[in-house]
Amino acid sequence: MILIIKTNKERLHDLEFVKPIEEILKQNKIKFLTKNYKKITNKDLKQVDKIIISGTSLKDNEFLRNKNNFKWIKDSKKPVLGICAGMQIISNIFKAKIKSKTEIGFFKEKFKRNFLGLNNDREVYHLHNNYFDVPKEFKSFTNSLIPQAIKHKTREIYGTLFHPEVRNSELILNFVLNQ
């Protein structure tokens, strides 16, 4: 079972950031549980096989002020994929430095090596105001100045600043099915 953690505070944003991930999983008959990050319990974390942390809207940065709700990431043995806000959370937990730059729209990204099925030049969808430096325990998979795809050097913790649920759903499936 997959745990989808919602980072958004408004229910309306579920349609844009959570529902597409749920649809990808439903279409592939993958069981999942969706919960808001403030309501995650240890039982939730134990009963699932993998965890996806969703993105949220540009104006919703509340998740960055609630770092303690995500401290479990440091010790978790479960594979984690953080999407946009999720990658920012992961980077924040691993003490990377926050920076501001708004990017909205489709961008070409060059992947230095395979990242959950994406490689070479790919068009991805950006929607963010903030980003983080690459945490020292991670490596970047893109050539861009702003890290767009990272992975922990020794653990199954991944992050994408772009939104694979928009144009690169195979990345989500590769994370869920192939790891």
Buried (B, 14 or more C-beta within 10 A) or exposed (E): EBBBBBBBBEEEBBEBBBBBBBEBBEEEEBEBEBEBBEEBEEEBBEEBEBBBBBBBBEEBBBBBEEEEBBEBBEEBEBBBBBBBBBBBBBBBBBEBEEEEEEBEEEBEBEBEEEBBBBEEEBEBBBBBBBBBBBBEBBBBBBEBEBBBBBBBEEBBBBBBBBBBBBBBBEBBBBBBEEE
